[in-house]
Amino acid sequence: MQIVELYPRDLVYAHEAEAQTGIPQSVIRKWASRGKIHSFPGDGRLSGNGHGYKTMYALPEIKELAKTYRPRQPRDR
């Protein structure tokens, strides 16, 4: 997906993307750090627990990757 195809309504925070797609926030952040999805600076609004939401992600990109996402089974220790 090209960045020029994104609209402001397509940008969401990790917790919003998790609610809409079922993909854990940690996976969304990992995809962004690996360059699979784009991340954008957020507006820094407060989350209510002393932290601010700082990063937004492109929801269409997350939905595209969510089609092939398979959660890993926890390892036995």
PyMOL Python script that loads the backbone (N, CA, C, O; Angstrom):
from pymol import cmd

cmd.read_pdbstr("""\
ATOM      1  N   MET A   1       0.841  -1.173   0.000  1.00  0.00           N
ATOM      2  CA  MET A   1       0.000   0.000   0.000  1.00  0.00           C
ATOM      3  C   MET A   1       0.887   1.237   0.000  1.00  0.00           C
ATOM      4  O   MET A   1       1.873   1.308   0.734  1.00  0.00           O
ATOM      5  N   GLN A   2       0.533   2.191  -0.814  1.00  0.00           N
ATOM      6  CA  GLN A   2       1.258   3.452  -0.874  1.00  0.00           C
ATOM      7  C   GLN A   2       0.724   4.394   0.200  1.00  0.00           C
ATOM      8  O   GLN A   2      -0.468   4.384   0.508  1.00  0.00           O
ATOM      9  N   ILE A   3       1.598   5.195   0.758  1.00  0.00           N
ATOM     10  CA  ILE A   3       1.186   6.129   1.805  1.00  0.00           C
ATOM     11  C   ILE A   3       0.172   7.135   1.274  1.00  0.00           C
ATOM     12  O   ILE A   3      -0.694   7.585   2.024  1.00  0.00           O
ATOM     13  N   VAL A   4       0.263   7.491   0.014  1.00  0.00           N
ATOM     14  CA  VAL A   4      -0.669   8.476  -0.544  1.00  0.00           C
ATOM     15  C   VAL A   4      -2.098   7.936  -0.597  1.00  0.00           C
ATOM     16  O   VAL A   4      -3.035   8.711  -0.790  1.00  0.00           O
ATOM     17  N   GLU A   5      -2.285   6.636  -0.431  1.00  0.00           N
ATOM     18  CA  GLU A   5      -3.620   6.047  -0.458  1.00  0.00           C
ATOM     19  C   GLU A   5      -4.298   6.083   0.905  1.00  0.00           C
ATOM     20  O   GLU A   5      -5.457   5.684   1.021  1.00  0.00           O
ATOM     21  N   LEU A   6      -3.606   6.551   1.936  1.00  0.00           N
ATOM     22  CA  LEU A   6      -4.161   6.577   3.281  1.00  0.00           C
ATOM     23  C   LEU A   6      -4.909   7.880   3.544  1.00  0.00           C
ATOM     24  O   LEU A   6      -4.518   8.945   3.065  1.00  0.00           O
ATOM     25  N   TYR A   7      -5.984   7.778   4.306  1.00  0.00           N
ATOM     26  CA  TYR A   7      -6.742   8.931   4.759  1.00  0.00           C
ATOM     27  C   TYR A   7      -6.566   9.050   6.268  1.00  0.00           C
ATOM     28  O   TYR A   7      -6.213   8.065   6.917  1.00  0.00           O
ATOM     29  N   PRO A   8      -6.799  10.221   6.839  1.00  0.00           N
ATOM     30  CA  PRO A   8      -6.652  10.357   8.296  1.00  0.00           C
ATOM     31  C   PRO A   8      -7.495   9.354   9.082  1.00  0.00           C
ATOM     32  O   PRO A   8      -7.093   8.939  10.169  1.00  0.00           O
ATOM     33  N   ARG A   9      -8.636   8.961   8.565  1.00  0.00           N
ATOM     34  CA  ARG A   9      -9.486   7.997   9.273  1.00  0.00           C
ATOM     35  C   ARG A   9      -8.870   6.594   9.280  1.00  0.00           C
ATOM     36  O   ARG A   9      -9.292   5.739  10.058  1.00  0.00           O
ATOM     37  N   ASP A  10      -7.873   6.354   8.418  1.00  0.00           N
ATOM     38  CA  ASP A  10      -7.204   5.054   8.361  1.00  0.00           C
ATOM     39  C   ASP A  10      -6.140   4.897   9.438  1.00  0.00           C
ATOM     40  O   ASP A  10      -5.655   3.788   9.663  1.00  0.00           O
ATOM     41  N   LEU A  11      -5.771   5.983  10.105  1.00  0.00           N
ATOM     42  CA  LEU A  11      -4.726   5.924  11.123  1.00  0.00           C
ATOM     43  C   LEU A  11      -5.352   5.673  12.489  1.00  0.00           C
ATOM     44  O   LEU A  11      -6.246   6.404  12.914  1.00  0.00           O
ATOM     45  N   VAL A  12      -4.878   4.634  13.173  1.00  0.00           N
ATOM     46  CA  VAL A  12      -5.421   4.258  14.477  1.00  0.00           C
ATOM     47  C   VAL A  12      -4.273   3.956  15.438  1.00  0.00           C
ATOM     48  O   VAL A  12      -3.144   3.696  15.020  1.00  0.00           O
ATOM     49  N   TYR A  13      -4.583   3.996  16.719  1.00  0.00           N
ATOM     50  CA  TYR A  13      -3.610   3.607  17.737  1.00  0.00           C
ATOM     51  C   TYR A  13      -3.618   2.089  17.863  1.00  0.00           C
ATOM     52  O   TYR A  13      -4.543   1.424  17.397  1.00  0.00           O
ATOM     53  N   ALA A  14      -2.587   1.550  18.493  1.00  0.00           N
ATOM     54  CA  ALA A  14      -2.434   0.093  18.581  1.00  0.00           C
ATOM     55  C   ALA A  14      -3.622  -0.560  19.277  1.00  0.00           C
ATOM     56  O   ALA A  14      -4.075  -1.622  18.851  1.00  0.00           O
ATOM     57  N   HIS A  15      -4.137   0.060  20.348  1.00  0.00           N
ATOM     58  CA  HIS A  15      -5.256  -0.557  21.061  1.00  0.00           C
ATOM     59  C   HIS A  15      -6.530  -0.556  20.217  1.00  0.00           C
ATOM     60  O   HIS A  15      -7.346  -1.472  20.326  1.00  0.00           O
ATOM     61  N   GLU A  16      -6.705   0.459  19.383  1.00  0.00           N
ATOM     62  CA  GLU A  16      -7.864   0.498  18.492  1.00  0.00           C
ATOM     63  C   GLU A  16      -7.734  -0.548  17.388  1.00  0.00           C
ATOM     64  O   GLU A  16      -8.714  -1.196  17.020  1.00  0.00           O
ATOM     65  N   ALA A  17      -6.524  -0.708  16.864  1.00  0.00           N
ATOM     66  CA  ALA A  17      -6.293  -1.721  15.831  1.00  0.00           C
ATOM     67  C   ALA A  17      -6.507  -3.116  16.400  1.00  0.00           C
ATOM     68  O   ALA A  17      -7.050  -3.988  15.721  1.00  0.00           O
ATOM     69  N   GLU A  18      -6.084  -3.331  17.642  1.00  0.00           N
ATOM     70  CA  GLU A  18      -6.288  -4.634  18.277  1.00  0.00           C
ATOM     71  C   GLU A  18      -7.778  -4.933  18.429  1.00  0.00           C
ATOM     72  O   GLU A  18      -8.214  -6.060  18.196  1.00  0.00           O
ATOM     73  N   ALA A  19      -8.553  -3.931  18.816  1.00  0.00           N
ATOM     74  CA  ALA A  19      -9.991  -4.124  18.983  1.00  0.00           C
ATOM     75  C   ALA A  19     -10.677  -4.446  17.655  1.00  0.00           C
ATOM     76  O   ALA A  19     -11.632  -5.222  17.624  1.00  0.00           O
ATOM     77  N   GLN A  20     -10.200  -3.858  16.566  1.00  0.00           N
ATOM     78  CA  GLN A  20     -10.840  -4.060  15.268  1.00  0.00           C
ATOM     79  C   GLN A  20     -10.373  -5.312  14.539  1.00  0.00           C
ATOM     80  O   GLN A  20     -11.125  -5.888  13.754  1.00  0.00           O
ATOM     81  N   THR A  21      -9.132  -5.740  14.792  1.00  0.00           N
ATOM     82  CA  THR A  21      -8.584  -6.863  14.026  1.00  0.00           C
ATOM     83  C   THR A  21      -8.320  -8.113  14.853  1.00  0.00           C
ATOM     84  O   THR A  21      -8.246  -9.211  14.302  1.00  0.00           O
ATOM     85  N   GLY A  22      -8.175  -7.965  16.168  1.00  0.00           N
ATOM     86  CA  GLY A  22      -7.843  -9.109  17.009  1.00  0.00           C
ATOM     87  C   GLY A  22      -6.355  -9.410  17.067  1.00  0.00           C
ATOM     88  O   GLY A  22      -5.952 -10.375  17.717  1.00  0.00           O
ATOM     89  N   ILE A  23      -5.536  -8.615  16.409  1.00  0.00           N
ATOM     90  CA  ILE A  23      -4.084  -8.796  16.432  1.00  0.00           C
ATOM     91  C   ILE A  23      -3.545  -8.119  17.690  1.00  0.00           C
ATOM     92  O   ILE A  23      -3.857  -6.951  17.924  1.00  0.00           O
ATOM     93  N   PRO A  24      -2.747  -8.806  18.508  1.00  0.00           N
ATOM     94  CA  PRO A  24      -2.212  -8.190  19.731  1.00  0.00           C
ATOM     95  C   PRO A  24      -1.365  -6.950  19.426  1.00  0.00           C
ATOM     96  O   PRO A  24      -0.714  -6.860  18.386  1.00  0.00           O
ATOM     97  N   GLN A  25      -1.394  -6.001  20.362  1.00  0.00           N
ATOM     98  CA  GLN A  25      -0.644  -4.761  20.189  1.00  0.00           C
ATOM     99  C   GLN A  25       0.846  -5.022  20.025  1.00  0.00           C
ATOM    100  O   GLN A  25       1.514  -4.334  19.252  1.00  0.00           O
ATOM    101  N   SER A  26       1.368  -5.995  20.734  1.00  0.00           N
ATOM    102  CA  SER A  26       2.801  -6.287  20.634  1.00  0.00           C
ATOM    103  C   SER A  26       3.172  -6.730  19.221  1.00  0.00           C
ATOM    104  O   SER A  26       4.255  -6.407  18.732  1.00  0.00           O
ATOM    105  N   VAL A  27       2.282  -7.466  18.568  1.00  0.00           N
ATOM    106  CA  VAL A  27       2.537  -7.914  17.194  1.00  0.00           C
ATOM    107  C   VAL A  27       2.484  -6.718  16.239  1.00  0.00           C
ATOM    108  O   VAL A  27       3.296  -6.617  15.320  1.00  0.00           O
ATOM    109  N   ILE A  28       1.538  -5.825  16.456  1.00  0.00           N
ATOM    110  CA  ILE A  28       1.420  -4.629  15.614  1.00  0.00           C
ATOM    111  C   ILE A  28       2.685  -3.785  15.730  1.00  0.00           C
ATOM    112  O   ILE A  28       3.217  -3.320  14.722  1.00  0.00           O
ATOM    113  N   ARG A  29       3.169  -3.585  16.956  1.00  0.00           N
ATOM    114  CA  ARG A  29       4.399  -2.811  17.145  1.00  0.00           C
ATOM    115  C   ARG A  29       5.594  -3.520  16.511  1.00  0.00           C
ATOM    116  O   ARG A  29       6.470  -2.863  15.949  1.00  0.00           O
ATOM    117  N   LYS A  30       5.643  -4.842  16.592  1.00  0.00           N
ATOM    118  CA  LYS A  30       6.748  -5.604  15.995  1.00  0.00           C
ATOM    119  C   LYS A  30       6.719  -5.472  14.470  1.00  0.00           C
ATOM    120  O   LYS A  30       7.765  -5.291  13.846  1.00  0.00           O
ATOM    121  N   TRP A  31       5.524  -5.561  13.866  1.00  0.00           N
ATOM    122  CA  TRP A  31       5.408  -5.384  12.419  1.00  0.00           C
ATOM    123  C   TRP A  31       5.936  -4.015  12.008  1.00  0.00           C
ATOM    124  O   TRP A  31       6.630  -3.894  10.998  1.00  0.00           O
ATOM    125  N   ALA A  32       5.608  -2.979  12.791  1.00  0.00           N
ATOM    126  CA  ALA A  32       6.069  -1.628  12.469  1.00  0.00           C
ATOM    127  C   ALA A  32       7.585  -1.525  12.592  1.00  0.00           C
ATOM    128  O   ALA A  32       8.234  -0.890  11.761  1.00  0.00           O
ATOM    129  N   SER A  33       8.150  -2.142  13.621  1.00  0.00           N
ATOM    130  CA  SER A  33       9.605  -2.057  13.794  1.00  0.00           C
ATOM    131  C   SER A  33      10.339  -2.820  12.694  1.00  0.00           C
ATOM    132  O   SER A  33      11.475  -2.484  12.359  1.00  0.00           O
ATOM    133  N   ARG A  34       9.707  -3.832  12.139  1.00  0.00           N
ATOM    134  CA  ARG A  34      10.312  -4.607  11.052  1.00  0.00           C
ATOM    135  C   ARG A  34      10.016  -4.023   9.674  1.00  0.00           C
ATOM    136  O   ARG A  34      10.507  -4.533   8.667  1.00  0.00           O
ATOM    137  N   GLY A  35       9.221  -2.963   9.624  1.00  0.00           N
ATOM    138  CA  GLY A  35       8.949  -2.296   8.356  1.00  0.00           C
ATOM    139  C   GLY A  35       7.823  -2.912   7.550  1.00  0.00           C
ATOM    140  O   GLY A  35       7.655  -2.573   6.379  1.00  0.00           O
ATOM    141  N   LYS A  36       7.048  -3.807   8.142  1.00  0.00           N
ATOM    142  CA  LYS A  36       5.934  -4.419   7.404  1.00  0.00           C
ATOM    143  C   LYS A  36       4.747  -3.468   7.283  1.00  0.00           C
ATOM    144  O   LYS A  36       3.985  -3.542   6.320  1.00  0.00           O
ATOM    145  N   ILE A  37       4.590  -2.572   8.263  1.00  0.00           N
ATOM    146  CA  ILE A  37       3.536  -1.562   8.220  1.00  0.00           C
ATOM    147  C   ILE A  37       4.163  -0.212   8.546  1.00  0.00           C
ATOM    148  O   ILE A  37       5.247  -0.145   9.126  1.00  0.00           O
ATOM    149  N   HIS A  38       3.482   0.847   8.174  1.00  0.00           N
ATOM    150  CA  HIS A  38       3.966   2.195   8.456  1.00  0.00           C
ATOM    151  C   HIS A  38       3.475   2.635   9.829  1.00  0.00           C
ATOM    152  O   HIS A  38       2.390   2.247  10.263  1.00  0.00           O
ATOM    153  N   SER A  39       4.273   3.439  10.504  1.00  0.00           N
ATOM    154  CA  SER A  39       3.847   4.056  11.754  1.00  0.00           C
ATOM    155  C   SER A  39       3.975   5.566  11.603  1.00  0.00           C
ATOM    156  O   SER A  39       4.818   6.062  10.856  1.00  0.00           O
ATOM    157  N   PHE A  40       3.124   6.283  12.325  1.00  0.00           N
ATOM    158  CA  PHE A  40       3.053   7.732  12.221  1.00  0.00           C
ATOM    159  C   PHE A  40       2.981   8.321  13.620  1.00  0.00           C
ATOM    160  O   PHE A  40       2.491   7.663  14.538  1.00  0.00           O
ATOM    161  N   PRO A  41       3.464   9.560  13.806  1.00  0.00           N
ATOM    162  CA  PRO A  41       3.368  10.179  15.133  1.00  0.00           C
ATOM    163  C   PRO A  41       1.912  10.459  15.482  1.00  0.00           C
ATOM    164  O   PRO A  41       1.142  10.927  14.644  1.00  0.00           O
ATOM    165  N   GLY A  42       1.544  10.169  16.723  1.00  0.00           N
ATOM    166  CA  GLY A  42       0.183  10.423  17.186  1.00  0.00           C
ATOM    167  C   GLY A  42       0.066  11.821  17.766  1.00  0.00           C
ATOM    168  O   GLY A  42       0.988  12.629  17.659  1.00  0.00           O
ATOM    169  N   ASP A  43      -1.080  12.100  18.382  1.00  0.00           N
ATOM    170  CA  ASP A  43      -1.306  13.432  18.943  1.00  0.00           C
ATOM    171  C   ASP A  43      -0.940  13.507  20.421  1.00  0.00           C
ATOM    172  O   ASP A  43      -1.033  14.583  21.013  1.00  0.00           O
ATOM    173  N   GLY A  44      -0.528  12.401  21.036  1.00  0.00           N
ATOM    174  CA  GLY A  44      -0.085  12.411  22.425  1.00  0.00           C
ATOM    175  C   GLY A  44      -1.188  12.532  23.449  1.00  0.00           C
ATOM    176  O   GLY A  44      -0.922  12.914  24.588  1.00  0.00           O
ATOM    177  N   ARG A  45      -2.429  12.217  23.079  1.00  0.00           N
ATOM    178  CA  ARG A  45      -3.514  12.304  24.057  1.00  0.00           C
ATOM    179  C   ARG A  45      -3.287  11.286  25.164  1.00  0.00           C
ATOM    180  O   ARG A  45      -2.660  10.249  24.951  1.00  0.00           O
ATOM    181  N   LEU A  46      -3.800  11.591  26.343  1.00  0.00           N
ATOM    182  CA  LEU A  46      -3.573  10.731  27.496  1.00  0.00           C
ATOM    183  C   LEU A  46      -4.442   9.487  27.431  1.00  0.00           C
ATOM    184  O   LEU A  46      -5.583   9.531  26.970  1.00  0.00           O
ATOM    185  N   SER A  47      -3.886   8.376  27.900  1.00  0.00           N
ATOM    186  CA  SER A  47      -4.603   7.105  27.859  1.00  0.00           C
ATOM    187  C   SER A  47      -5.417   6.873  29.119  1.00  0.00           C
ATOM    188  O   SER A  47      -6.258   5.974  29.151  1.00  0.00           O
ATOM    189  N   GLY A  48      -5.186   7.665  30.158  1.00  0.00           N
ATOM    190  CA  GLY A  48      -5.926   7.493  31.398  1.00  0.00           C
ATOM    191  C   GLY A  48      -5.126   6.781  32.470  1.00  0.00           C
ATOM    192  O   GLY A  48      -5.537   6.769  33.630  1.00  0.00           O
ATOM    193  N   ASN A  49      -4.008   6.193  32.121  1.00  0.00           N
ATOM    194  CA  ASN A  49      -3.178   5.515  33.119  1.00  0.00           C
ATOM    195  C   ASN A  49      -1.795   6.158  33.212  1.00  0.00           C
ATOM    196  O   ASN A  49      -0.827   5.501  33.596  1.00  0.00           O
ATOM    197  N   GLY A  50      -1.704   7.424  32.866  1.00  0.00           N
ATOM    198  CA  GLY A  50      -0.448   8.147  32.994  1.00  0.00           C
ATOM    199  C   GLY A  50       0.438   8.113  31.773  1.00  0.00           C
ATOM    200  O   GLY A  50       1.516   8.707  31.783  1.00  0.00           O
ATOM    201  N   HIS A  51       0.023   7.446  30.734  1.00  0.00           N
ATOM    202  CA  HIS A  51       0.813   7.373  29.510  1.00  0.00           C
ATOM    203  C   HIS A  51       0.050   8.041  28.372  1.00  0.00           C
ATOM    204  O   HIS A  51      -1.172   8.180  28.426  1.00  0.00           O
ATOM    205  N   GLY A  52       0.771   8.444  27.364  1.00  0.00           N
ATOM    206  CA  GLY A  52       0.137   9.028  26.192  1.00  0.00           C
ATOM    207  C   GLY A  52       0.224   8.092  25.005  1.00  0.00           C
ATOM    208  O   GLY A  52       1.155   7.294  24.895  1.00  0.00           O
ATOM    209  N   TYR A  53      -0.752   8.196  24.119  1.00  0.00           N
ATOM    210  CA  TYR A  53      -0.702   7.432  22.881  1.00  0.00           C
ATOM    211  C   TYR A  53       0.206   8.193  21.925  1.00  0.00           C
ATOM    212  O   TYR A  53      -0.106   9.322  21.548  1.00  0.00           O
ATOM    213  N   LYS A  54       1.311   7.600  21.532  1.00  0.00           N
ATOM    214  CA  LYS A  54       2.305   8.335  20.764  1.00  0.00           C
ATOM    215  C   LYS A  54       2.419   7.895  19.313  1.00  0.00           C
ATOM    216  O   LYS A  54       2.911   8.659  18.483  1.00  0.00           O
ATOM    217  N   THR A  55       1.985   6.701  18.989  1.00  0.00           N
ATOM    218  CA  THR A  55       2.203   6.183  17.640  1.00  0.00           C
ATOM    219  C   THR A  55       0.890   5.709  17.038  1.00  0.00           C
ATOM    220  O   THR A  55       0.091   5.042  17.696  1.00  0.00           O
ATOM    221  N   MET A  56       0.683   6.063  15.782  1.00  0.00           N
ATOM    222  CA  MET A  56      -0.492   5.604  15.053  1.00  0.00           C
ATOM    223  C   MET A  56      -0.025   4.674  13.940  1.00  0.00           C
ATOM    224  O   MET A  56       1.104   4.766  13.460  1.00  0.00           O
ATOM    225  N   TYR A  57      -0.918   3.782  13.547  1.00  0.00           N
ATOM    226  CA  TYR A  57      -0.594   2.789  12.528  1.00  0.00           C
ATOM    227  C   TYR A  57      -1.663   2.821  11.448  1.00  0.00           C
ATOM    228  O   TYR A  57      -2.790   3.253  11.695  1.00  0.00           O
ATOM    229  N   ALA A  58      -1.314   2.366  10.260  1.00  0.00           N
ATOM    230  CA  ALA A  58      -2.235   2.343   9.124  1.00  0.00           C
ATOM    231  C   ALA A  58      -3.112   1.091   9.216  1.00  0.00           C
ATOM    232  O   ALA A  58      -2.630  -0.025   9.023  1.00  0.00           O
ATOM    233  N   LEU A  59      -4.383   1.280   9.508  1.00  0.00           N
ATOM    234  CA  LEU A  59      -5.305   0.158   9.686  1.00  0.00           C
ATOM    235  C   LEU A  59      -5.438  -0.716   8.439  1.00  0.00           C
ATOM    236  O   LEU A  59      -5.493  -1.937   8.584  1.00  0.00           O
ATOM    237  N   PRO A  60      -5.494  -0.166   7.217  1.00  0.00           N
ATOM    238  CA  PRO A  60      -5.589  -1.045   6.040  1.00  0.00           C
ATOM    239  C   PRO A  60      -4.406  -2.005   5.922  1.00  0.00           C
ATOM    240  O   PRO A  60      -4.579  -3.149   5.502  1.00  0.00           O
ATOM    241  N   GLU A  61      -3.204  -1.547   6.289  1.00  0.00           N
ATOM    242  CA  GLU A  61      -2.035  -2.425   6.243  1.00  0.00           C
ATOM    243  C   GLU A  61      -2.141  -3.532   7.283  1.00  0.00           C
ATOM    244  O   GLU A  61      -1.774  -4.677   7.018  1.00  0.00           O
ATOM    245  N   ILE A  62      -2.641  -3.192   8.458  1.00  0.00           N
ATOM    246  CA  ILE A  62      -2.795  -4.191   9.521  1.00  0.00           C
ATOM    247  C   ILE A  62      -3.834  -5.226   9.116  1.00  0.00           C
ATOM    248  O   ILE A  62      -3.638  -6.423   9.328  1.00  0.00           O
ATOM    249  N   LYS A  63      -4.937  -4.770   8.535  1.00  0.00           N
ATOM    250  CA  LYS A  63      -5.978  -5.706   8.096  1.00  0.00           C
ATOM    251  C   LYS A  63      -5.458  -6.647   7.016  1.00  0.00           C
ATOM    252  O   LYS A  63      -5.833  -7.819   6.981  1.00  0.00           O
ATOM    253  N   GLU A  64      -4.604  -6.145   6.142  1.00  0.00           N
ATOM    254  CA  GLU A  64      -4.036  -6.984   5.086  1.00  0.00           C
ATOM    255  C   GLU A  64      -3.140  -8.071   5.682  1.00  0.00           C
ATOM    256  O   GLU A  64      -3.224  -9.231   5.280  1.00  0.00           O
ATOM    257  N   LEU A  65      -2.286  -7.703   6.636  1.00  0.00           N
ATOM    258  CA  LEU A  65      -1.414  -8.690   7.277  1.00  0.00           C
ATOM    259  C   LEU A  65      -2.197  -9.622   8.204  1.00  0.00           C
ATOM    260  O   LEU A  65      -1.790 -10.762   8.427  1.00  0.00           O
ATOM    261  N   ALA A  66      -3.317  -9.139   8.741  1.00  0.00           N
ATOM    262  CA  ALA A  66      -4.116  -9.956   9.654  1.00  0.00           C
ATOM    263  C   ALA A  66      -4.695 -11.183   8.955  1.00  0.00           C
ATOM    264  O   ALA A  66      -4.995 -12.183   9.607  1.00  0.00           O
ATOM    265  N   LYS A  67      -4.850 -11.114   7.650  1.00  0.00           N
ATOM    266  CA  LYS A  67      -5.400 -12.254   6.907  1.00  0.00           C
ATOM    267  C   LYS A  67      -4.501 -13.479   7.009  1.00  0.00           C
ATOM    268  O   LYS A  67      -4.987 -14.610   6.992  1.00  0.00           O
ATOM    269  N   THR A  68      -3.205 -13.263   7.116  1.00  0.00           N
ATOM    270  CA  THR A  68      -2.258 -14.382   7.160  1.00  0.00           C
ATOM    271  C   THR A  68      -1.668 -14.597   8.549  1.00  0.00           C
ATOM    272  O   THR A  68      -0.807 -15.459   8.723  1.00  0.00           O
ATOM    273  N   TYR A  69      -2.117 -13.827   9.543  1.00  0.00           N
ATOM    274  CA  TYR A  69      -1.571 -13.942  10.899  1.00  0.00           C
ATOM    275  C   TYR A  69      -2.050 -15.221  11.569  1.00  0.00           C
ATOM    276  O   TYR A  69      -3.238 -15.542  11.563  1.00  0.00           O
ATOM    277  N   ARG A  70      -1.104 -15.936  12.141  1.00  0.00           N
ATOM    278  CA  ARG A  70      -1.433 -17.135  12.920  1.00  0.00           C
ATOM    279  C   ARG A  70      -0.718 -17.025  14.259  1.00  0.00           C
ATOM    280  O   ARG A  70       0.511 -16.968  14.302  1.00  0.00           O
ATOM    281  N   PRO A  71      -1.473 -16.995  15.354  1.00  0.00           N
ATOM    282  CA  PRO A  71      -0.817 -16.862  16.660  1.00  0.00           C
ATOM    283  C   PRO A  71       0.045 -18.077  16.969  1.00  0.00           C
ATOM    284  O   PRO A  71      -0.297 -19.205  16.615  1.00  0.00           O
ATOM    285  N   ARG A  72       1.152 -17.831  17.625  1.00  0.00           N
ATOM    286  CA  ARG A  72       2.061 -18.917  18.001  1.00  0.00           C
ATOM    287  C   ARG A  72       1.554 -19.586  19.266  1.00  0.00           C
ATOM    288  O   ARG A  72       0.995 -18.936  20.150  1.00  0.00           O
ATOM    289  N   GLN A  73       1.755 -20.868  19.337  1.00  0.00           N
ATOM    290  CA  GLN A  73       1.388 -21.614  20.533  1.00  0.00           C
ATOM    291  C   GLN A  73       2.438 -21.370  21.614  1.00  0.00           C
ATOM    292  O   GLN A  73       3.630 -21.311  21.311  1.00  0.00           O
ATOM    293  N   PRO A  74       2.016 -21.229  22.867  1.00  0.00           N
ATOM    294  CA  PRO A  74       3.010 -21.059  23.929  1.00  0.00           C
ATOM    295  C   PRO A  74       3.871 -22.307  24.067  1.00  0.00           C
ATOM    296  O   PRO A  74       3.391 -23.431  23.917  1.00  0.00           O
ATOM    297  N   ARG A  75       5.130 -22.094  24.352  1.00  0.00           N
ATOM    298  CA  ARG A  75       6.056 -23.218  24.501  1.00  0.00           C
ATOM    299  C   ARG A  75       5.903 -23.851  25.876  1.00  0.00           C
ATOM    300  O   ARG A  75       5.663 -23.163  26.868  1.00  0.00           O
ATOM    301  N   ASP A  76       6.043 -25.152  25.919  1.00  0.00           N
ATOM    302  CA  ASP A  76       6.048 -25.850  27.201  1.00  0.00           C
ATOM    303  C   ASP A  76       7.426 -25.701  27.816  1.00  0.00           C
ATOM    304  O   ASP A  76       8.442 -25.836  27.134  1.00  0.00           O
ATOM    305  N   ARG A  77       7.451 -25.428  29.081  1.00  0.00           N
ATOM    306  CA  ARG A  77       8.748 -25.281  29.759  1.00  0.00           C
ATOM    307  C   ARG A  77       8.863 -26.267  30.873  1.00  0.00           C
ATOM    308  O   ARG A  77       9.881 -26.301  31.564  1.00  0.00           O
TER     309      ARG A  77
END
""", "prot")
cmd.dss("prot")
cmd.show_as("cartoon", "prot")
cmd.util.cbc("prot")
cmd.orient("prot")
